[in-house]
């Protein structure tokens, strides 16, 4: 397993944020406001616990994978005293861009250009109702964003730890948006009643 300086920094920051989130979850318990009606202590504690779990995923994955690799102690990697592994000599230049990569990137660019052209055409000509058109535009935008992230940002080739860090954070954001979205509708309805 390759241990880089950036990986160690990411794990350290995530571990610190997990500890801060755990302290935030403990605050309503210590102050006795966990089940009070005036303060939403239970919601605060649960959100802090959820954040602590999300932040702890990356350091926990590094520890678990480091121990599993250390217990096997097989393969061409050299063991380091901290339990992590250094890459094999010569692996740092394992991926050299080829003409196939250039062709693939060009094809992705052509697809992005075609999707943008479809979006522009849909913007000028209304082929369906406004809601259907906006839904089509959103789906096309999500496809474009996924292509850009996967190929041009190289996230398709990233390690599992990045996915385990990003996906739970996205789930937390979606959960928070779904929790607070009804409040925005309530405020809109209050204005309409006046």
N, C-alpha and C positions, 0 to 999 in steps of 0.2 A: 504494500500500500504506500502510496506516495504522500509524504508529509511535507507540505510547503509552508512557508512563512504566512501566506495569506490564510491557509486553512487553520493554522494555530490561532491567528488573530480572530477569525470568524468564530471558532469554538470558544475562545476566551470572552468575546463580546456577548455571544449567545448565553454563556454560562452566567455572566454578570447580570444580564437582563432577566434570566430565569430566576435568579436569587432575588432581584428587586421585585419581580412579579409575585414571588412567594411571600415576600415581606408585605406587599400590598394586600395580598389575600389574607394574611394574618391580622392586619390592622383592624378590620371590623370585629374579629373575634376577641382581640385584646381589649378594645374599647367598649365592648358590649353592645355595639350597634348592628350586629349581624341580623337580628330579627326585629329591629325597631321599625315602626311604621313611618316615621318622619324621614329617615335616611334609608336609601336603598342599599343597605350593606350587603345583603345576600347577592344581589346582582353584581355589585362591585367585586365581592370575593370570588364569585364564579368566573367572572371575566378575567380577573388576575390569575386564577388557577389555570384557565384555558391558555392564557398567554405564557405562563410558566411552562406548560407542557410543550407548546409550540417552540419556545426558545430552547428547551432542553433537548429537542430531537437531534440537532446537529452534534453537540458534544457527546451525547449518549451513543450516537451512531459511530463516532470516531473511536470511542472507548471500546465498544463492543467489537467492531471490526478489527481494531488493533489487537485485542486479546485473542480473537479467533485466529488471526494471522500468526500471532506469537505462539499459540498453542500448536499450530501445525508445524511451524519452523521448517517448512520445506520450500523449495523453489530457489530461484536465482537471486532473490533479494537479500540484502545484508541486514542483520538485526542491529538496532541502535539501542542504547541503554534505556531510553524513555519508552520503549515498547513499540515505537513506530518503525517504519521501514524506509530505507532510501531506495530510489529507483536503480535499476540495473544500468551499468555504464552503457551509453549509446542510446538509451531510450528517450533522451530529451529531444531528439530530432526524429522521432519515429514517424510523425506525420508531415510529409512534405507535399505541398499542393501539386496536383497533377493537372493534366489537361481535362481529365474527367471532372475534377472539382470545378474548373473554370466553366465547363459546359453546363454543369448542374446549376451553378450560381447564375449563369446567363438565363437558363430556362426558368428559374425561380423569379428572376427579374422580369422576364416576359410575362409570366403569370400575374405578377403584381401589377404590371402595366395594364394587362387586359382587365383585371378586376377593377382597377381604378377607372378605366374607360367605361366599363359597365355602370359603375357608380355615378359617373358624370352624366351618362345618358339617362339613367333613372332620375337624376336630379332635375333634368330639363323636361323630360316627358313623363307624365304621370300615367303609368300603365295600369295602376290599380288604385285603391283607396289609399289615403295618406298613411294609415296604420300598417297596411301590408307593405307599402313602399319603404317605410322606416324599418320594418322588420327585415326586409331583404337587404337594405343598406347595412344594418347592424350585423347580420350574418356574414356579409361580404367583408366588412371591416374586421370581424373576428378572425376570419380565414386569413386575411392579409397580415394581421398582427401575429398569428400563429406561424405563418411562413417566415416572417421576418425574424421572430424570436428563435425558431428552430434552426434556420440555416445561416442567416447573417449574424446573429448573436451567438451562434454555435451552441445553443442550449440543447439541441438534439443529441449532442455528443458529450454532454456533461455527466458527471457522476450521479449516482443515486442520492447522495447526501444533499445535493443542491435541490433536487426534486422534493426530498423530505423536508427541506427548509422552506421552499417557496409554496408548495401546495397547502400545508396547514395554515400558513399566513393568509393565503387567499381564502380559505374556508372561514377563518376568523373574520376577515373583512366582509365576506358575504353574509355571515351570521350577524355581524353588527349592523349592516345595512338593512337586513330583514327585521331586526329588532326595532330600529329607529324609524323605519319607513312609515309605519302606521301613524306615528306622531305627526309626520308632515301632512298626511291626509286629514288628520283631525284638525290641524291648524287651518288648512284650506277650507274645511267645512264650517269652521267657526266664523271665518270671514264672509262666507256666502250667506250665512244666516242673518247678518246685520242688515 
